[in-house]
Amino acid sequence: MLDCGMHMGFNDDRRFPDFSYITQNGRLTDFLDCVIISHFHLDHCGALPYFSEMVGYDGPIYMTHPTQAICPILLEDYRKIAVDKKGEANFFTSQMIKDCMKKVVAVHLHQTVQVDDELEIKAYYAGHVLGAAMFQIKVGSESVVYTGDYNMTPDRHLGAAWIDRCRPNLLITESTYATTIRDSKRCRERDFLKKVHETVERGGKVLIPVFALGRAQELCILLETFWERMNLKVPIYFSTGLTEKANHYYKLFITWTNQKIRKTFVQRNMFEFKHIKAFDRAFADNPGPMVVFATPGMLHAGQSLQIFRKWAGNEKNMVIMPGYCVQGTVGHKILSGQRKLEMEGRQVLEVKMQVEYMSFSAHADAKGIMQLVGQAEPENVLLVHGEAKKMEFLRQKIEQEFRVSCYMPANGETVTLPTSPNIPVGISLGLLKREMAQGLLPETKKPRLLHGTLIMKDSNLRLVSSEQALKELGLAEHQLRFTCRVHLQDTRKEQETALRVYSHLKSTSLMAR
Amino acid sequence: MAAHLKKRVYEEFTKVVQQQQEEIATKKLRLTKPSKSAALHIDLCKATSPADALQYLLQFARKPVEAESVEGVVRILLEHYYKENDPSVRLKIASLLGLLSKTAGFSPDCIMDDAINILQNEKSHQVLAQLLDTLLAIGTKLPENQAIQSRLVDVACKHLTDTSHGVRNKCLQLLGNLGSLEKSVTKDAEGLTARDVQKIIGDYFSDQDPRVRTAAIKAMLQLHERGLKLHQAIYNQACKLLADDYEQVRSAAVQLIWVISQLYPESIVPIPSSNEEIRLVDDAFGKICHMVSDGSWVVRVQAAKLLGSMEQVSSHFLEQTLDKKLMSDLRRKRTAHERAKELYSSGEFSSGRKWGDDAPKEEIDTGAVNLIESGACGAFVHGLEDEMYEVRIAAVEALCMLAQSSPSFAEKCLDFLVDMFNDEIEEVRLQSIHTMRKISNNITLREDQLDTVLAVLEDSSRDIREALHELLCCTNVSTKEGIHLALVELLKNLSKYPTDRDSIWKCLKYLGSRHPTLVLPLVPELLSIHPFFDTAEPDMDDPAYIAVLVLIFNAAKTCPTMPALFSDHTFRHYAYLRDSLSHLVPALRLPGRKLVSSSVSPNITPHEDPSQQFLQQSLERVYSLQHLDPQGAQELLEFTIRDLQRLGELQSELAGVADFSATYLRCQLLLIKALQEKLWNVAAPLYLKQSDLASAAAKQIMEETYKMEFMYSGVENKQVVIIHHMRLQAKALQLIVTARTTRGVDPLFEMCEKFLQEVDFFQRCFIADLPHLQDSFVDKLLDLMPRLMTSKPAEVVKILQTMLRQSTFLHLPLPEQIHKASATIIEPAGESDNPLRFTSGLVVALDVDATLEHVQDPQSTVKVQVLYPDGQAQMIHPKPADFRNPGPGRYRLITQVYLSHTAWTEPCQVEVRLLLAYNSNARIPKSPWIEGGEGSPQVETSIEGTIPFSKPVKVYIMPKPARR
């Protein structure tokens, strides 16, 4: 099973996948050899405790080391919100998360893990977030590559996804940005930095609502290095909470980051921020410029909203939304240009501060997806994690440019792929030697014809000489003789005719030789 | 590692051969030689196991073999080769054969037959490969011998079908290195089957082993390097290899495609799956661009680098590389660059942007979108945001080269270069700033671009800021707001980093002189002139105010209306600055003032010729001084030296030559003075005084000659001879002086010996130049050499004395380009009255910033010297990384010097200066004798010393006693 995510939009049973699809009835462990988690985002791992502890699964769960470290933090955080704040029942407990994590087997990049006799998996770097991986799953000569989420353009803290030319039978790729080709990241970064810089120089405060993990670290690194370069002294704060724990892991797993961070960590770990300090609620009222990263990212609740309310009235201040905002949230409202917001208690908040939008997304765009398909050279491509309409376009493009078949199944739809697997056949030594003795030296890696008998016995194939086959099977040798009758019209005597035919045949056979 | 070892072994061989040549006459060595091969023979016979034999061979390989015993050794090796069963020993023998055949002075054609013979019977693939390597060594040793070459090529072709990749590799290598270039000629001559080397190599492009494929491409490239014109047909084959699974193949294929595209840029190739045709260079460009997004970074670097040198590519292909064709949800989207441009041209600037400003515009036809294979499309966009900084740097370099050849492309790539100023790696930022500077002639910065560029001025890295100042020096700005913006940012920079003062002033100087008309409308604002009121006079010592004035005065030089706007104090300040910062403030034609320094305008062309002539004439005059009486000669020399020095001061471009000649003349002057007869004829008790004078003169001449030899760049061999000659004379003088003052024969004897050795050494070093030294000291000396060798010291001294007097003054040929090494210490400035206080016993770091000009290899020669008041001197070797190279012939030394001393009672000054270290070994032309010259202990060769070449700067320091 590839990934075990949840749907953030629902609060009922639809939140988690319906695992009875797999089993119909019976235990999951009997049906699944292993579970592979590509990265720690909840839409890829959110249902894991539910799946393993509540539904019941005892097999191995594979994920990379950073994912293994950060995943439980996020699950716990999510559980707290769901159970403690919203008071939901029938939810997994902290203990369940712990038990579930005990089943996890961590893998390294490019390490081939033998799950059982047949199945082996191998992880590739995927960018996207810390510890994100693509997995190659291989049985015999047939293989599938599952990309999870990936990013083909490197950013400030992560490298680009990379895969070797493994030629899988099937490549399952995400297609979030199936119809988008993005601008260079440098313009975005420059714009972002310039805006922040200008605002703090004016003495304004900058609020950046973020989700705790992923892009937050990217923006932190961006600002940190900029502050370092420009010798700025304005304070930057990061609202505390789970981020601190996660940041710890970012410091630890620098081998998973990009070239710059990997190379400079000897002097200084880039995640040990010099300029970014922990935020305290009281700081929001401090005079003078500052930059604050606060959660959550859509300004719908929590600290970011509190700070926003404090700062919204001053036109010197600025809020930068680094990601998408769902309809109905304060974030969406201000982004669509609303200047008067109705808060709870019928208060009206006038927004005078500047509102900026900047997309820092870590998914591959259409070109990136094509690039990955080109790198891996799969026989078939399957698109997931995207909108059907956009996927249709990409599907056409892939079929047109790589001439491979491409599928985009809907939920619950099954795709069957024809493959041409290699079937290993044992050959008897005697037959080989005889063949060697007969003809020229065999050329390595070139196909060659030989005579023999193929014996299929209990799913095991052998090629032996016909004599041996007869002996083994206890069969007698049958000789088939083909005769045919030829009428010759000849006036000469029988014997003379026979002699002539014989000599003629002899000469032709000589010539043939 | 293996290559390194091999090289070492090889070096040992060559070294000893040279030694051997020198001692060719000695019998002793020759006797030992046969015993060497014999010893090897015995050793090998003794060896009981292959491991033993291998050990013996390894030991043997460590020792050198002489040229004439090579053949014997080879015979013994071959003999053992035939007997040997173990492949590893055979392998070692084969490799030894290869090494031996490289021995200088040995002609390996005699080995070749044997080598080919054993090749035919060899079964082990490894040994075969090694043997082919040996043949390659033999073949490269005999490049003239056509017959051998073609024979070797035949052998290689035969073994190409071997099953081992190693053997095929070597065969291809051999073909690449030896494959005949003009096959058609030899074909007729020998009547062989037409062997087309290219065809043979080309067949192995599709070999099953990637290593062989790589070797085949490399062999092809080797053929190209050797001057064979590759066939165009290879292009298609090479293109197929671009999709190879292995990175080394792809990397080599990219190179090959590039080579072919340079060979046949204009030929036409069809585009597959359509009827169109394009130029080959365009097609190749597209293909290489595609490789910029390859999976392997090695290939990406390779591709990005090569893109830069494809200048023949058509412009629309070139411009595609910067266009990624953005879209969002299948709708065309404009890039941020396009939006910025539009925003700028619409007059709206820096408006608060709304969400969805970048909303996509028109729908795109799904069929028309080509996500891949769009050739050049966006190659640089990808390259510039690559993960590896190596790729990014390569891409920036390529952009630079392409932009230099195409102005329209330069305009287009500007946005991207400006973006690179924000790269996370400093090297990349620096590289892109330098690139921008190089192409700045072709471009004019828009205001919004200038804004981004100027934002980098706040960078905390000094290199980046200075590079940016240099960039601004040669940037074209389009509006007066731009100039104002630049000035404001530069002043901000100045207040943030006061150490940038000089660099900023220089930058403003150029900015002003390039944009006089743009500065003009800004003058009232900059000088805060009010039409009715007199404003306060600004502080003259404020660096920011000086910066503004530098900008204005330089603009005023070509803008005569500007001075009318100046207020009184501005004129006063002008006079002050013109004196104190004359290199930054030009001479202005100010109303009501005399033109003080109009005559010293340096760039008047007709002025150059007379001074050059003057130099020549005065030098010629000097060389005729043979005919003058000593008194007259001295006077003439003195006058000429004075003239030359003055000339050097006036004409900066002749300063090097003038100084160089003056130094030489001074040496001569000293020599003449020291040799004045009346001094030598005085009575014995008065010796002391005059010999002091003479020995001081000798010493000074020596010093001057070292200066001449090592402080000037561009000194050629013929000057070196003269300089050495002068030094030899000084040594002779020294010898004479000491001979007269010392008593006893023994020390004198030794000195004579040493001197004669030096003469000998001189002769050997400059044997080729001796004919030019007609009638000179050394010429005469060499004539008398046999006599000198046998005579007594006293006699030698006497001969030398007369010869020194009689010898002619050698003409010093002037080198074409000669520059005196010079250094200026910018920091510490030496004007501070506040002592640098530190606790005694601890160290204090002193920042030293200096510019070096015309210094060769400063990393190893330039040292910093600190002189303490107690006479203690400390020499500091700056790190190689402390030297920056901002331009050809210019270096910048920014380093820290650690000072420490015991406690003083009051502050005192230490002197800091720069030294130029030299090693007299370095300049002497390499001749084989010197390297192995163990026979004569060369005093000459190992003289090391230092020349101070900057003005000393005084630093006020105060080590305090440590508090208990």
Interface residues (C-beta under 8 A of the other chain):
Chain A: T153 P154 R156 G159 A160 W162 I163 D164 R165 T179 T180 I181 R182 D183 S184 K185 R186 C187 R188 E189 R190 D191 L193 K194 H197 T225 E228 R229 M230 N231 N258 Q259 K260 M321 L335 S336 G337 Q354 V355 E356 Y357 A366 K367 M370 Q371 G374 Q375 K390 F393 Q396 K397 E401 T444 K445
Chain B: T163 Q208 D245 S293 G295 K324 K325 L326 M327 S328 D329 L330 K333 T335 A336 H337 G352 R353 K354 W355 G356 T366 V369 N370 L371 I372 E373 G378 V381 L384 E385 D386 E387 M388 Y389 F416 D419 M420 N422 D423 E424 I425 T452 A455 E458 D459 S460 S461 K496
